[in-house]
Amino acid sequence: EDFAVFALGSSLTVEAALVAKGIKLRSIGYGNALPKFRTRIETRGVGPFGGEMVVSMRPIRQCDVDKVRALTARFPHAHGSPIHVGEPAIIGIEDLMAPDWGDAVEIMDGEVPVF
């Protein structure tokens, strides 16, 4: 009764599977931490624990988004599919170049932010 358990998903869980299927991940090999943002998406609180969901963001080529969704869906207990693709303001992120944690990553032509 005096223990708490936390389930934390990580986008790092799926990196190898994405790369193996030809998804270009610009964040690999640069020594930067993935940008992480606090959203307006409320988590389900339990006791004193709760708050807004924190998400990581990766720029993904628009043509690869469906492949990313399908691949990450195979990891429901470790990561799962993206919770949002596209306009960051919809989930409460005002500035992609000002992450709450980690390093900012620019969205290039042909890419969309995937959270």
FENHU-V189173 format. One record per residue. N is the residue number from 1. SS is DSSP state (H for helix, E for strand, L for the rest). Layout:
n ss
N SS
N SS
//
This chain:
n ss
1 L
2 L
3 L
4 L
5 L
6 L
7 L
8 L
9 L
10 L
11 H
12 H
13 H
14 H
15 H
16 H
17 H
18 H
19 H
20 H
21 L
22 L
23 L
24 L
25 L
26 L
27 L
28 L
29 L
30 L
31 L
32 L
33 L
34 L
35 E
36 E
37 E
38 E
39 E
40 E
41 E
42 E
43 L
44 L
45 L
46 E
47 L
48 L
49 E
50 L
51 L
52 E
53 E
54 E
55 E
56 E
57 E
58 E
59 E
60 E
61 E
62 H
63 H
64 H
65 H
66 H
67 H
68 H
69 H
70 H
71 H
72 H
73 L
74 L
75 L
76 L
77 L
78 L
79 L
80 L
81 L
82 L
83 L
84 L
85 E
86 L
87 L
88 H
89 H
90 H
91 H
92 L
93 L
94 L
95 L
96 L
97 L
98 L
99 L
100 L
101 E
102 L
103 L
104 L
105 L
106 L
107 L
108 L
109 L
110 L
111 E
112 E
113 E
114 E
115 L
//
